[in-house]
Amino acid sequence: MMRSVLVTVLLGGVALLVFSCATVPSGPPAPGEVRLIGINIPHEGGIIRNLPFVVNVNFEADGKPEVRRACFYWSGDGPYCFKVIDVDYGSPGTIRVEPRAKESGSYVLEVYVLYVRDGKTQPSKVISSRVLVP
């Protein structure tokens, strides 16, 4: 009985630690940093294999960083990198890119962007979303 209570308390503590470490950083981005905060696919049902479709990647940034490319993983397959079509530096900002889906199926779509910080190109952190390619 005492052992099962101890195991339950320890597992609860581990779960709390894991979930607290998985949170998005709070506060403003560091100087020159691009922090991705969401993926929006305006017409998800309209994704057609091998044709470009619009993905809006929302971000926070310090200033107006130069975003060069967006790179995608399709459930681990990739990266496939594409030129950025447009960047809106609103609050939040939006990066528009048009990737292509090679195969039909349900995927975890992961994305990161390559941007210039202190004169060097570097990757942002990865964010993900589920998508369905009919």
Order of alpha helices (4+ residues) and beta strands (2+ residues): alpha-beta-beta-beta-beta-beta-beta-beta-beta
